[in-house]
Amino acid sequence: MKFFRVIPLVALFVSGCVIAGSQPVSLVGGFVAVGHPAIATGPEGQTFSYGVRGGMILEMQSGQKIKLSIDCTGIDFVGKGQETGGHGYCVWRDGDDDQLFVSLKTVASGNHYSITGGTGKWRASSGSIDTTFTYLPAPAPELFLGVEEGSGHLEPGASDK
């Protein structure tokens, strides 16, 4: 009978350890996107590739602020009603030039980032962040300037043992 009482306690401890590594995180940043000429155009909309660069701050629940540069490339579809959807990949670099590898999905005026690993201190990191972005006036029609903010969770990479 004692065996069955221990199982829930062990299960609770193990699940707590898995969840404890994942930390709430918020994101605030700015970017410049360069859209390239449409690679496919039809009656329902057009598809184009893009490059995005900028900077952001990830703030951990502890208050630690991590400053990152961003470099993303992807493909978006813009429909007749100006709705946007697409997919891309990013490299986020911190001040030590350690990198986070990120895939992104764009939906309407937001992004869903999936952190898939990294280098250095970010090796084996994981997590996801959902954001919204707002475009701002730009000095040229081929440039898209904007700000982005959101939140999610980040599990920093495993340390070498």
C-alpha positions as CSV (number, residue, x, y, z in Angstrom):
1,M,0.0,0.0,0.0
2,K,2.9,2.4,0.7
3,F,4.2,1.9,-2.8
4,F,1.0,3.5,-4.3
5,R,1.2,6.5,-2.0
6,V,4.8,7.2,-3.2
7,I,4.0,7.2,-6.9
8,P,2.0,10.4,-6.9
9,L,4.6,12.2,-4.9
10,V,7.4,11.0,-7.3
11,A,5.3,12.0,-10.3
12,L,4.7,15.5,-8.8
13,F,8.4,15.9,-8.1
14,V,9.4,14.9,-11.6
15,S,6.8,17.1,-13.3
16,G,7.9,20.0,-11.2
17,C,11.5,19.6,-12.3
18,V,10.5,19.6,-16.0
19,I,8.4,22.7,-15.6
20,A,10.9,24.5,-13.3
21,G,13.4,24.9,-16.2
22,S,10.9,26.8,-18.4
23,Q,10.8,30.5,-17.4
24,P,8.2,33.2,-18.4
25,V,9.8,35.7,-20.7
26,S,8.7,39.0,-22.4
27,L,10.0,40.4,-25.7
28,V,10.2,44.1,-26.8
29,G,12.0,45.0,-30.0
30,G,12.2,47.1,-33.1
31,F,13.0,45.9,-36.7
32,V,13.5,46.9,-40.3
33,A,12.1,44.5,-42.9
34,V,13.1,44.6,-46.6
35,G,10.5,43.1,-48.9
36,H,11.7,41.7,-52.2
37,P,9.7,41.8,-55.5
38,A,6.8,39.2,-55.5
39,I,7.9,35.7,-56.5
40,A,4.3,34.7,-57.3
41,T,1.3,36.8,-58.0
42,G,-2.3,35.6,-58.6
43,P,-5.9,36.7,-58.2
44,E,-5.9,35.6,-54.5
45,G,-2.7,37.5,-53.5
46,Q,1.1,37.4,-53.8
47,T,4.0,35.6,-52.2
48,F,7.3,37.3,-51.5
49,S,10.5,36.7,-49.6
50,Y,11.8,39.1,-47.0
51,G,14.7,39.8,-44.7
52,V,14.3,41.3,-41.2
53,R,17.0,42.8,-39.0
54,G,16.7,44.6,-35.7
55,G,17.2,44.4,-32.0
56,M,15.2,43.2,-29.0
57,I,15.2,42.7,-25.3
58,L,14.1,39.5,-23.7
59,E,13.2,40.0,-20.0
60,M,13.2,37.0,-17.8
61,Q,10.8,36.7,-14.8
62,S,13.9,37.3,-12.6
63,G,14.3,40.8,-14.2
64,Q,17.4,39.8,-16.2
65,K,17.3,41.6,-19.5
66,I,19.0,39.9,-22.5
67,K,19.8,42.2,-25.4
68,L,19.7,40.4,-28.8
69,S,20.3,41.3,-32.4
70,I,17.9,39.6,-34.8
71,D,18.4,38.4,-38.4
72,C,15.4,36.6,-40.1
73,T,14.6,35.4,-43.6
74,G,11.3,34.0,-44.7
75,I,8.4,33.8,-47.2
76,D,5.1,35.5,-46.7
77,F,1.8,35.4,-48.5
78,V,-0.4,38.5,-48.6
79,G,-4.0,38.0,-49.6
80,K,-6.5,40.2,-51.3
81,G,-7.6,41.6,-47.9
82,Q,-4.0,42.3,-46.9
83,E,-4.0,39.3,-44.5
84,T,-0.5,37.9,-44.0
85,G,0.8,34.5,-43.3
86,G,4.1,32.9,-43.7
87,H,7.1,31.1,-42.3
88,G,10.7,32.0,-41.7
89,Y,13.9,31.3,-39.7
90,C,15.9,33.5,-37.4
91,V,19.2,33.7,-35.6
92,W,19.1,35.9,-32.4
93,R,22.6,36.8,-31.1
94,D,23.5,38.0,-27.6
95,G,26.4,40.3,-26.6
96,D,28.7,37.2,-26.4
97,D,27.7,36.2,-29.9
98,D,26.0,33.1,-28.6
99,Q,23.0,32.3,-30.9
100,L,19.4,31.2,-30.4
101,F,17.9,29.4,-33.4
102,V,14.3,30.3,-34.0
103,S,11.6,29.4,-36.5
104,L,8.7,31.7,-36.9
105,K,5.1,31.7,-38.3
106,T,3.5,35.0,-39.2
107,V,-0.2,35.3,-38.8
108,A,-2.0,38.6,-39.5
109,S,-0.1,41.2,-37.4
110,G,1.8,38.8,-35.1
111,N,4.5,36.2,-35.0
112,H,4.8,32.8,-33.2
113,Y,8.4,32.1,-32.5
114,S,9.6,28.6,-31.7
115,I,13.1,28.4,-30.1
116,T,14.8,25.3,-31.5
117,G,18.3,25.4,-30.0
118,G,21.4,27.5,-30.2
119,T,25.1,27.8,-29.5
120,G,27.1,28.4,-26.3
121,K,24.9,29.2,-23.3
122,W,21.8,28.7,-25.5
123,R,22.7,25.2,-26.6
124,A,19.6,22.9,-26.3
125,S,17.4,25.9,-25.5
126,S,13.7,25.6,-26.2
127,G,10.5,27.7,-25.9
128,S,8.0,29.8,-27.7
129,I,7.0,33.4,-27.8
130,D,3.8,35.0,-29.3
131,T,4.0,38.6,-30.3
132,T,2.1,41.4,-32.1
133,F,3.8,44.0,-34.3
134,T,3.0,47.4,-35.5
135,Y,4.4,49.0,-38.7
136,L,5.6,52.6,-38.4
137,P,6.1,55.3,-41.2
138,A,9.2,54.4,-43.2
139,P,11.5,56.7,-45.3
140,A,11.2,54.5,-48.4
141,P,8.4,52.3,-49.8
142,E,10.6,49.1,-49.9
143,L,11.3,49.4,-46.1
144,F,9.0,48.3,-43.4
145,L,9.8,49.7,-39.9
146,G,8.1,48.3,-36.9
147,V,8.0,47.5,-33.2
148,E,7.1,44.2,-31.7
149,E,6.1,42.9,-28.2
150,G,4.9,39.7,-26.7
151,S,5.4,37.0,-24.1
152,G,6.0,33.3,-23.8
153,H,8.5,30.9,-22.1
154,L,12.1,30.1,-22.5
155,E,14.0,27.1,-21.2
156,P,17.7,28.1,-21.4
157,G,20.1,25.4,-22.8
158,A,21.6,22.7,-20.6
159,S,24.8,23.5,-18.9
160,D,27.8,21.2,-19.5
161,K,28.1,18.7,-16.7
